Amino acid sequence: MDKSINKLVRNYQLEKANLANTKQKIISAVLEGLVNQTEAMTVKEAREYINETFNQYCGIEEIRADVTKNFEEYISHRKLFS
């Protein structure tokens, strides 16, 4: 019985790691798309774009929150150098 429990725990840990990796890939791809889409926009336009466009299509709150946070950091950084 201990071996079967250990196997289940290992499988769970692998699945959890795979999920975290997949989440990071999604966040990276979405951020890259947002950066490309908003490159020529003002900071205000970029913020409106993410609020109006992206937020309505991303149904996973955890991913939406991470993308929004990272995008805001990008916008703030871009604002410093514009």
RAKA-V495415 format. One record per pair of residues at least 24 apart in sequence whose ideal C-beta (glycine too) atoms are under 6 Angstrom apart, sorted by sequence separation. I is the first residue (numbers start at 1). J is the second residue. D is the distance in whole Angstrom. If there is no record, write none. Layout:
((I	J	D) (I	J	D))
//
This chain:
((46	75	6) (43	75	5) (43	79	5) (26	63	6) (30	67	5) (34	71	6) (27	66	5) (31	70	6) (27	67	6))
//
